[in-house]
Amino acid sequence: MKWKLADAKNRFSELVTQALTEGPQHVQRRNQAVVVLAEDEYERLVGTRLGFKEYLMAGPDLGDLDLSRDDSPMREVPL
C-alpha cells in the first residue's frame, strides 16, 4: 500500500501492523519514498551477515600457499 507522509505519521501503528501482516508499505514524501517492512522480511532480503572475525575465518585456506623467500643473491645495482 502507498501512504502519504502525513497519513503515515498520523496512523503509524496501522502502518506498522500492515507492514507486519500484508508486506512492505510505501511512504511517499513529495518526490521521495521509503519502504517500511517487517524485520523478518528484511533479514530474508539481505541474508545473514557474518561478523568480521567470521568473515576472515570463512575465507580460503592459505595452508598450501608458498611464502618462502628466494635465497638467490640480489642483483647488482650501480649506485
Biopython code that builds the backbone (N, CA, C, O; Angstrom):
import numpy as np
from Bio.PDB.StructureBuilder import StructureBuilder

atoms = [
    (1, "MET", "N", (0.842, -1.179, 0.000)),
    (1, "MET", "CA", (0.000, 0.000, 0.000)),
    (1, "MET", "C", (0.885, 1.238, 0.000)),
    (1, "MET", "O", (1.982, 1.227, 0.559)),
    (2, "LYS", "N", (0.409, 2.291, -0.621)),
    (2, "LYS", "CA", (1.136, 3.559, -0.647)),
    (2, "LYS", "C", (0.499, 4.527, 0.330)),
    (2, "LYS", "O", (-0.722, 4.682, 0.369)),
    (3, "TRP", "N", (1.342, 5.176, 1.117)),
    (3, "TRP", "CA", (0.899, 6.131, 2.126)),
    (3, "TRP", "C", (1.486, 7.503, 1.816)),
    (3, "TRP", "O", (2.618, 7.604, 1.345)),
    (4, "LYS", "N", (0.729, 8.541, 2.076)),
    (4, "LYS", "CA", (1.288, 9.889, 2.097)),
    (4, "LYS", "C", (1.946, 10.051, 3.466)),
    (4, "LYS", "O", (1.509, 9.442, 4.443)),
    (5, "LEU", "N", (2.981, 10.858, 3.537)),
    (5, "LEU", "CA", (3.731, 11.009, 4.778)),
    (5, "LEU", "C", (2.840, 11.436, 5.939)),
    (5, "LEU", "O", (2.959, 10.891, 7.036)),
    (6, "ALA", "N", (1.961, 12.387, 5.720)),
    (6, "ALA", "CA", (1.093, 12.864, 6.797)),
    (6, "ALA", "C", (0.197, 11.741, 7.313)),
    (6, "ALA", "O", (0.006, 11.602, 8.522)),
    (7, "ASP", "N", (-0.351, 10.940, 6.400)),
    (7, "ASP", "CA", (-1.191, 9.811, 6.816)),
    (7, "ASP", "C", (-0.379, 8.776, 7.577)),
    (7, "ASP", "O", (-0.851, 8.218, 8.567)),
    (8, "ALA", "N", (0.831, 8.521, 7.124)),
    (8, "ALA", "CA", (1.694, 7.539, 7.788)),
    (8, "ALA", "C", (2.034, 8.002, 9.205)),
    (8, "ALA", "O", (2.067, 7.189, 10.129)),
    (9, "LYS", "N", (2.287, 9.296, 9.383)),
    (9, "LYS", "CA", (2.595, 9.827, 10.715)),
    (9, "LYS", "C", (1.382, 9.724, 11.632)),
    (9, "LYS", "O", (1.516, 9.351, 12.798)),
    (10, "ASN", "N", (0.218, 10.047, 11.123)),
    (10, "ASN", "CA", (-0.992, 10.029, 11.938)),
    (10, "ASN", "C", (-1.474, 8.615, 12.256)),
    (10, "ASN", "O", (-2.109, 8.388, 13.285)),
    (11, "ARG", "N", (-1.173, 7.675, 11.378)),
    (11, "ARG", "CA", (-1.660, 6.301, 11.548)),
    (11, "ARG", "C", (-0.488, 5.321, 11.589)),
    (11, "ARG", "O", (-0.535, 4.249, 10.985)),
    (12, "PHE", "N", (0.559, 5.709, 12.309)),
    (12, "PHE", "CA", (1.799, 4.918, 12.321)),
    (12, "PHE", "C", (1.572, 3.491, 12.808)),
    (12, "PHE", "O", (2.120, 2.549, 12.234)),
    (13, "SER", "N", (0.780, 3.321, 13.845)),
    (13, "SER", "CA", (0.508, 1.984, 14.374)),
    (13, "SER", "C", (-0.127, 1.098, 13.301)),
    (13, "SER", "O", (0.233, -0.071, 13.161)),
    (14, "GLU", "N", (-1.056, 1.652, 12.558)),
    (14, "GLU", "CA", (-1.695, 0.902, 11.466)),
    (14, "GLU", "C", (-0.692, 0.586, 10.359)),
    (14, "GLU", "O", (-0.714, -0.501, 9.782)),
    (15, "LEU", "N", (0.180, 1.536, 10.070)),
    (15, "LEU", "CA", (1.238, 1.328, 9.073)),
    (15, "LEU", "C", (2.117, 0.137, 9.472)),
    (15, "LEU", "O", (2.408, -0.726, 8.644)),
    (16, "VAL", "N", (2.533, 0.095, 10.729)),
    (16, "VAL", "CA", (3.386, -0.992, 11.212)),
    (16, "VAL", "C", (2.633, -2.318, 11.166)),
    (16, "VAL", "O", (3.196, -3.332, 10.753)),
    (17, "THR", "N", (1.386, -2.323, 11.579)),
    (17, "THR", "CA", (0.574, -3.547, 11.558)),
    (17, "THR", "C", (0.453, -4.080, 10.137)),
    (17, "THR", "O", (0.575, -5.284, 9.915)),
    (18, "GLN", "N", (0.217, -3.205, 9.182)),
    (18, "GLN", "CA", (0.098, -3.652, 7.791)),
    (18, "GLN", "C", (1.443, -4.138, 7.246)),
    (18, "GLN", "O", (1.484, -5.078, 6.452)),
    (19, "ALA", "N", (2.531, -3.514, 7.661)),
    (19, "ALA", "CA", (3.852, -3.982, 7.224)),
    (19, "ALA", "C", (4.111, -5.384, 7.747)),
    (19, "ALA", "O", (4.719, -6.202, 7.057)),
    (20, "LEU", "N", (3.656, -5.668, 8.959)),
    (20, "LEU", "CA", (3.850, -6.991, 9.547)),
    (20, "LEU", "C", (2.946, -8.047, 8.938)),
    (20, "LEU", "O", (3.345, -9.204, 8.804)),
    (21, "THR", "N", (1.732, -7.662, 8.569)),
    (21, "THR", "CA", (0.764, -8.655, 8.096)),
    (21, "THR", "C", (0.639, -8.727, 6.575)),
    (21, "THR", "O", (0.453, -9.812, 6.022)),
    (22, "GLU", "N", (0.737, -7.602, 5.904)),
    (22, "GLU", "CA", (0.476, -7.579, 4.461)),
    (22, "GLU", "C", (1.723, -7.439, 3.608)),
    (22, "GLU", "O", (1.701, -7.758, 2.420)),
    (23, "GLY", "N", (2.811, -6.965, 4.204)),
    (23, "GLY", "CA", (4.034, -6.805, 3.431)),
    (23, "GLY", "C", (4.504, -5.365, 3.401)),
    (23, "GLY", "O", (3.979, -4.526, 4.132)),
    (24, "PRO", "N", (5.478, -5.073, 2.574)),
    (24, "PRO", "CA", (6.087, -3.736, 2.530)),
    (24, "PRO", "C", (5.071, -2.625, 2.285)),
    (24, "PRO", "O", (4.138, -2.771, 1.495)),
    (25, "GLN", "N", (5.279, -1.504, 2.989)),
    (25, "GLN", "CA", (4.413, -0.334, 2.868)),
    (25, "GLN", "C", (5.251, 0.838, 2.346)),
    (25, "GLN", "O", (6.319, 1.130, 2.884)),
    (26, "HIS", "N", (4.770, 1.495, 1.312)),
    (26, "HIS", "CA", (5.475, 2.621, 0.699)),
    (26, "HIS", "C", (4.981, 3.926, 1.313)),
    (26, "HIS", "O", (3.776, 4.169, 1.384)),
    (27, "VAL", "N", (5.912, 4.761, 1.754)),
    (27, "VAL", "CA", (5.563, 6.071, 2.310)),
    (27, "VAL", "C", (6.176, 7.125, 1.399)),
    (27, "VAL", "O", (7.390, 7.153, 1.197)),
    (28, "GLN", "N", (5.326, 7.994, 0.851)),
    (28, "GLN", "CA", (5.729, 8.985, -0.139)),
    (28, "GLN", "C", (5.812, 10.372, 0.481)),
    (28, "GLN", "O", (4.894, 10.804, 1.179)),
    (29, "ARG", "N", (6.924, 11.074, 0.224)),
    (29, "ARG", "CA", (7.068, 12.482, 0.612)),
    (29, "ARG", "C", (7.555, 13.229, -0.618)),
    (29, "ARG", "O", (8.703, 13.067, -1.031)),
    (30, "ARG", "N", (6.713, 14.022, -1.188)),
    (30, "ARG", "CA", (6.993, 14.732, -2.442)),
    (30, "ARG", "C", (7.508, 13.747, -3.483)),
    (30, "ARG", "O", (6.770, 12.855, -3.902)),
    (31, "ASN", "N", (8.761, 13.890, -3.908)),
    (31, "ASN", "CA", (9.309, 13.003, -4.941)),
    (31, "ASN", "C", (10.170, 11.899, -4.359)),
    (31, "ASN", "O", (10.866, 11.200, -5.096)),
    (32, "GLN", "N", (10.133, 11.733, -3.039)),
    (32, "GLN", "CA", (10.938, 10.701, -2.395)),
    (32, "GLN", "C", (10.020, 9.681, -1.740)),
    (32, "GLN", "O", (8.888, 9.988, -1.366)),
    (33, "ALA", "N", (10.531, 8.463, -1.609)),
    (33, "ALA", "CA", (9.730, 7.424, -0.980)),
    (33, "ALA", "C", (10.632, 6.524, -0.140)),
    (33, "ALA", "O", (11.817, 6.358, -0.431)),
    (34, "VAL", "N", (10.053, 5.956, 0.893)),
    (34, "VAL", "CA", (10.722, 4.945, 1.702)),
    (34, "VAL", "C", (9.789, 3.747, 1.802)),
    (34, "VAL", "O", (8.591, 3.843, 1.533)),
    (35, "VAL", "N", (10.367, 2.620, 2.194)),
    (35, "VAL", "CA", (9.576, 1.411, 2.344)),
    (35, "VAL", "C", (9.719, 0.928, 3.779)),
    (35, "VAL", "O", (10.831, 0.818, 4.297)),
    (36, "VAL", "N", (8.605, 0.643, 4.409)),
    (36, "VAL", "CA", (8.590, 0.084, 5.761)),
    (36, "VAL", "C", (8.282, -1.400, 5.610)),
    (36, "VAL", "O", (7.278, -1.777, 5.006)),
    (37, "LEU", "N", (9.161, -2.242, 6.167)),
    (37, "LEU", "CA", (8.909, -3.670, 6.079)),
    (37, "LEU", "C", (9.279, -4.361, 7.368)),
    (37, "LEU", "O", (10.050, -3.837, 8.172)),
    (38, "ALA", "N", (8.726, -5.536, 7.558)),
    (38, "ALA", "CA", (8.940, -6.309, 8.776)),
    (38, "ALA", "C", (10.391, -6.792, 8.838)),
    (38, "ALA", "O", (11.040, -6.978, 7.808)),
    (39, "GLU", "N", (10.887, -6.993, 10.062)),
    (39, "GLU", "CA", (12.277, -7.402, 10.251)),
    (39, "GLU", "C", (12.565, -8.746, 9.588)),
    (39, "GLU", "O", (13.626, -8.916, 8.988)),
    (40, "ASP", "N", (11.647, -9.698, 9.684)),
    (40, "ASP", "CA", (11.902, -11.000, 9.064)),
    (40, "ASP", "C", (11.992, -10.884, 7.544)),
    (40, "ASP", "O", (12.764, -11.604, 6.912)),
    (41, "GLU", "N", (11.216, -9.990, 6.964)),
    (41, "GLU", "CA", (11.303, -9.750, 5.514)),
    (41, "GLU", "C", (12.648, -9.114, 5.159)),
    (41, "GLU", "O", (13.270, -9.475, 4.160)),
    (42, "TYR", "N", (13.086, -8.170, 5.984)),
    (42, "TYR", "CA", (14.389, -7.532, 5.767)),
    (42, "TYR", "C", (15.509, -8.565, 5.850)),
    (42, "TYR", "O", (16.396, -8.585, 4.997)),
    (43, "GLU", "N", (15.476, -9.419, 6.867)),
    (43, "GLU", "CA", (16.500, -10.461, 7.012)),
    (43, "GLU", "C", (16.480, -11.412, 5.826)),
    (43, "GLU", "O", (17.532, -11.864, 5.375)),
    (44, "ARG", "N", (15.296, -11.720, 5.321)),
    (44, "ARG", "CA", (15.205, -12.606, 4.150)),
    (44, "ARG", "C", (15.862, -11.961, 2.931)),
    (44, "ARG", "O", (16.520, -12.636, 2.139)),
    (45, "LEU", "N", (15.677, -10.642, 2.790)),
    (45, "LEU", "CA", (16.229, -9.945, 1.630)),
    (45, "LEU", "C", (17.749, -9.799, 1.700)),
    (45, "LEU", "O", (18.434, -10.028, 0.703)),
    (46, "VAL", "N", (18.281, -9.425, 2.850)),
    (46, "VAL", "CA", (19.725, -9.179, 2.955)),
    (46, "VAL", "C", (20.495, -10.408, 3.394)),
    (46, "VAL", "O", (21.713, -10.460, 3.220)),
    (47, "GLY", "N", (19.822, -11.393, 3.955)),
    (47, "GLY", "CA", (20.502, -12.584, 4.419)),
    (47, "GLY", "C", (21.249, -12.317, 5.711)),
    (47, "GLY", "O", (21.326, -11.184, 6.184)),
    (48, "THR", "N", (21.788, -13.373, 6.264)),
    (48, "THR", "CA", (22.555, -13.205, 7.489)),
    (48, "THR", "C", (23.964, -12.799, 7.115)),
    (48, "THR", "O", (24.547, -13.338, 6.174)),
    (49, "ARG", "N", (24.499, -11.865, 7.841)),
    (49, "ARG", "CA", (25.839, -11.374, 7.565)),
    (49, "ARG", "C", (26.788, -11.844, 8.643)),
    (49, "ARG", "O", (26.457, -11.862, 9.829)),
    (50, "LEU", "N", (27.961, -12.217, 8.211)),
    (50, "LEU", "CA", (28.970, -12.670, 9.147)),
    (50, "LEU", "C", (29.613, -11.485, 9.843)),
    (50, "LEU", "O", (29.725, -10.402, 9.267)),
    (51, "GLY", "N", (30.035, -11.692, 11.084)),
    (51, "GLY", "CA", (30.839, -10.701, 11.762)),
    (51, "GLY", "C", (32.213, -10.658, 11.104)),
    (51, "GLY", "O", (32.529, -11.511, 10.275)),
    (52, "PHE", "N", (33.031, -9.672, 11.467)),
    (52, "PHE", "CA", (34.333, -9.517, 10.829)),
    (52, "PHE", "C", (35.213, -10.739, 11.035)),
    (52, "PHE", "O", (35.852, -11.207, 10.093)),
    (53, "LYS", "N", (35.253, -11.260, 12.257)),
    (53, "LYS", "CA", (36.078, -12.434, 12.549)),
    (53, "LYS", "C", (35.582, -13.645, 11.758)),
    (53, "LYS", "O", (36.387, -14.372, 11.176)),
    (54, "GLU", "N", (34.281, -13.867, 11.732)),
    (54, "GLU", "CA", (33.718, -14.992, 10.994)),
    (54, "GLU", "C", (33.990, -14.849, 9.493)),
    (54, "GLU", "O", (34.243, -15.835, 8.801)),
    (55, "TYR", "N", (33.934, -13.607, 9.002)),
    (55, "TYR", "CA", (34.222, -13.349, 7.589)),
    (55, "TYR", "C", (35.654, -13.755, 7.253)),
    (55, "TYR", "O", (35.896, -14.406, 6.236)),
    (56, "LEU", "N", (36.607, -13.367, 8.113)),
    (56, "LEU", "CA", (38.000, -13.719, 7.873)),
    (56, "LEU", "C", (38.232, -15.221, 7.993)),
    (56, "LEU", "O", (38.969, -15.812, 7.204)),
    (57, "MET", "N", (37.596, -15.827, 8.984)),
    (57, "MET", "CA", (37.779, -17.262, 9.202)),
    (57, "MET", "C", (37.133, -18.095, 8.089)),
    (57, "MET", "O", (37.554, -19.226, 7.847)),
    (58, "ALA", "N", (36.128, -17.559, 7.419)),
    (58, "ALA", "CA", (35.442, -18.285, 6.356)),
    (58, "ALA", "C", (36.164, -18.137, 5.015)),
    (58, "ALA", "O", (35.722, -18.695, 4.010)),
    (59, "GLY", "N", (37.260, -17.394, 4.993)),
    (59, "GLY", "CA", (37.993, -17.169, 3.751)),
    (59, "GLY", "C", (38.675, -18.436, 3.259)),
    (59, "GLY", "O", (38.554, -19.492, 3.881)),
    (60, "PRO", "N", (39.387, -18.335, 2.151)),
    (60, "PRO", "CA", (40.039, -19.516, 1.580)),
    (60, "PRO", "C", (41.166, -20.022, 2.484)),
    (60, "PRO", "O", (41.740, -19.266, 3.268)),
    (61, "ASP", "N", (41.468, -21.314, 2.356)),
    (61, "ASP", "CA", (42.551, -21.927, 3.113)),
    (61, "ASP", "C", (43.865, -21.564, 2.432)),
    (61, "ASP", "O", (44.075, -21.895, 1.265)),
    (62, "LEU", "N", (44.748, -20.886, 3.157)),
    (62, "LEU", "CA", (46.029, -20.461, 2.605)),
    (62, "LEU", "C", (47.156, -21.378, 3.043)),
    (62, "LEU", "O", (48.325, -21.011, 2.929)),
    (63, "GLY", "N", (46.826, -22.580, 3.547)),
    (63, "GLY", "CA", (47.829, -23.520, 4.035)),
    (63, "GLY", "C", (48.794, -23.978, 2.950)),
    (63, "GLY", "O", (49.956, -24.249, 3.250)),
    (64, "ASP", "N", (48.360, -24.072, 1.719)),
    (64, "ASP", "CA", (49.217, -24.545, 0.623)),
    (64, "ASP", "C", (49.979, -23.412, -0.055)),
    (64, "ASP", "O", (50.725, -23.661, -1.002)),
    (65, "LEU", "N", (49.813, -22.191, 0.399)),
    (65, "LEU", "CA", (50.470, -21.047, -0.210)),
    (65, "LEU", "C", (51.948, -21.029, 0.176)),
    (65, "LEU", "O", (52.288, -21.084, 1.358)),
    (66, "ASP", "N", (52.818, -20.952, -0.821)),
    (66, "ASP", "CA", (54.261, -20.935, -0.575)),
    (66, "ASP", "C", (54.705, -19.500, -0.299)),
    (66, "ASP", "O", (54.666, -18.646, -1.185)),
    (67, "LEU", "N", (55.121, -19.252, 0.927)),
    (67, "LEU", "CA", (55.553, -17.922, 1.326)),
    (67, "LEU", "C", (57.054, -17.859, 1.574)),
    (67, "LEU", "O", (57.542, -16.912, 2.191)),
    (68, "SER", "N", (57.783, -18.854, 1.100)),
    (68, "SER", "CA", (59.232, -18.849, 1.314)),
    (68, "SER", "C", (59.894, -17.837, 0.390)),
    (68, "SER", "O", (59.396, -17.545, -0.697)),
    (69, "ARG", "N", (61.038, -17.304, 0.850)),
    (69, "ARG", "CA", (61.759, -16.291, 0.077)),
    (69, "ARG", "C", (62.767, -16.969, -0.840)),
    (69, "ARG", "O", (63.242, -18.072, -0.566)),
    (70, "ASP", "N", (63.076, -16.292, -1.920)),
    (70, "ASP", "CA", (64.092, -16.758, -2.850)),
    (70, "ASP", "C", (65.463, -16.470, -2.230)),
    (70, "ASP", "O", (65.749, -15.332, -1.859)),
    (71, "ASP", "N", (66.314, -17.503, -2.115)),
    (71, "ASP", "CA", (67.619, -17.351, -1.483)),
    (71, "ASP", "C", (68.716, -16.936, -2.462)),
    (71, "ASP", "O", (69.875, -16.829, -2.063)),
    (72, "SER", "N", (68.390, -16.706, -3.707)),
    (72, "SER", "CA", (69.418, -16.316, -4.673)),
    (72, "SER", "C", (69.923, -14.912, -4.338)),
    (72, "SER", "O", (69.186, -14.106, -3.771)),
    (73, "PRO", "N", (71.183, -14.619, -4.690)),
    (73, "PRO", "CA", (71.737, -13.297, -4.362)),
    (73, "PRO", "C", (70.992, -12.190, -5.120)),
    (73, "PRO", "O", (70.414, -12.409, -6.184)),
    (74, "MET", "N", (71.034, -11.002, -4.525)),
    (74, "MET", "CA", (70.365, -9.858, -5.146)),
    (74, "MET", "C", (71.124, -9.421, -6.395)),
    (74, "MET", "O", (72.313, -9.710, -6.524)),
    (75, "ARG", "N", (70.482, -8.760, -7.276)),
    (75, "ARG", "CA", (71.146, -8.295, -8.485)),
    (75, "ARG", "C", (72.036, -7.091, -8.149)),
    (75, "ARG", "O", (71.814, -6.396, -7.158)),
    (76, "GLU", "N", (73.015, -6.869, -8.971)),
    (76, "GLU", "CA", (73.921, -5.742, -8.769)),
    (76, "GLU", "C", (73.240, -4.445, -9.250)),
    (76, "GLU", "O", (72.694, -4.390, -10.352)),
    (77, "VAL", "N", (73.283, -3.441, -8.429)),
    (77, "VAL", "CA", (72.684, -2.150, -8.773)),
    (77, "VAL", "C", (73.762, -1.094, -8.661)),
    (77, "VAL", "O", (74.306, -0.874, -7.579)),
    (78, "PRO", "N", (74.086, -0.421, -9.790)),
    (78, "PRO", "CA", (75.104, 0.635, -9.699)),
    (78, "PRO", "C", (74.553, 1.834, -8.918)),
    (78, "PRO", "O", (73.428, 2.281, -9.144)),
    (79, "LEU", "N", (75.365, 2.331, -8.009)),
    (79, "LEU", "CA", (74.955, 3.494, -7.217)),
    (79, "LEU", "C", (75.741, 4.716, -7.617)),
    (79, "LEU", "O", (75.533, 5.793, -7.058)),
]
sb = StructureBuilder()
sb.init_structure("model")
sb.init_model(0)
sb.init_chain("A")
sb.init_seg("    ")
for serial, (resi, resn, name, xyz) in enumerate(atoms, 1):
    if name == "N":
        sb.init_residue(resn, " ", resi, " ")
    sb.init_atom(name, np.array(xyz, "f"), 0.0, 1.0, " ", f" {name:<3s}", serial, name[0])
structure = sb.get_structure()
